[in-house]
């Protein structure tokens, strides 16, 4: 069995996209799972920046990683948290990965157990 996950594009325009991700864990978790595939976005940008994050986590934390030969932590959300983060005042969290950078964003769950969950909405700029 595997975690029950969903990925949904709420909006995909020329300058930004809004995407929603959920996970209800069976305790197997996610490890470097591609969540934002830049090649699938309108205009197929090389990279995106994380502009805003709405989140709820229950029992597990989530690491968001820029995909590269050596993945780079973009942002981490601790377990048992909920809130809203706005990085737009400085242009968002930019992809600072180097060698082998794909532009994609990956999720890894940490400390996941059966019934743990997350719901994350990302606004990214292209």
N, C-alpha and C positions, 0 to 999 in steps of 0.2 A: 504494500500500500504506500501511498505517498501523500504529502501535504495537499490540502485542497486550496488551490491558488487561482486567482483571476488577475488578468491584466486587461485594462480597458482604456481606450483613447477617448477622452471626453471632448477634446478640441485639438485640431492640428491645422494651424494656419501658416502663413509665410514667415512670421517672425517668432512665434511661440507655439508650444504644445502643452496640453494639460492631460496628465495620465494618472490613472488610479490603479493601485495594486493591493490585493488582499491575500492573506494566508491564514488558514486554520490548520495548525500542525497536528500530525499524527505521531510526532516526535522524531520524524526523519529529517526535517529542516530543509533549508536551501543552502547551497554552496556555490557561490559565483554564478548565479543564474542571471542570464541576460534579461533585463527588464526594459531598458530603453535602447532600441535598435535604431540608430540614427539613419541607417539606409532605408528604413521603412517610413520615415517621417516625410512630410511634404517638403520638397526641395532637396531631400537627402543631404543635410548639412554634414560637414566633417566632424563637428563637435557641437555639444550643447552646454549651457551653463544652468545650474540649478538656481532658479530665481526664488521660488517659494515652496514650502513643504507644510502640508497639513498631515497630522499623524496621530495614531492611537496604537500603542503596543500593550499587549497583555502577556506577561510571563517570559517574553524573549526580547532581545535587542536585535536591531537590524543595522548592518554595515552596508553603506552604499559605496561602491568602488568604481573608479574609472578603469576600464578595460585596457590593458597593455601587457607587454611581456612580464612586467612586475606590476600588478594592479596597485592603484593608488587610492587610499581612503579619501572619498569626497566628503562624506558626513556619516556620523553614527547616531542612531536614536536608541536611547537606553530602554530597558525593559520597564513596563508598567508606567508609561508616560503618555500624555496627550497634549497637543498644542499646535501652534502655528509659528513658523519661522519665515521671516521675510529678509532675503539677502539682496533685494533689488536696489537698495540705495548705493551699492558699490558694484553693480553689474553682475551679481550672482556668484555662485561658487564655480569658478572656471576649471575646466579639465586641465590639470597640470601634469598628466602622465606624459612620458617621453617615448622611449623605445618601444615600438610595436603598438602604439596607441591606435585604437579603433574608433574612438569617439563614443562607444557604447557605455551604458551604465549597468552594473551588476549588483545584485543583492546577495548577501550572506546573512543567515540568521544565526544567532549565538544564544545558547542556553535554552533552546526550544524543547518543550515537552508536549505530551499529548494535550490538546485543547488550547495551547497557547496561540496567540494570533497577532496580526498587525493589519492595519489599514493605512495606506499612505497615498496621498495625492501630491503629485509633483507638477509645478509649473516650470517648464524649461524654456530658455530663450535660445534661438538658433543663431 
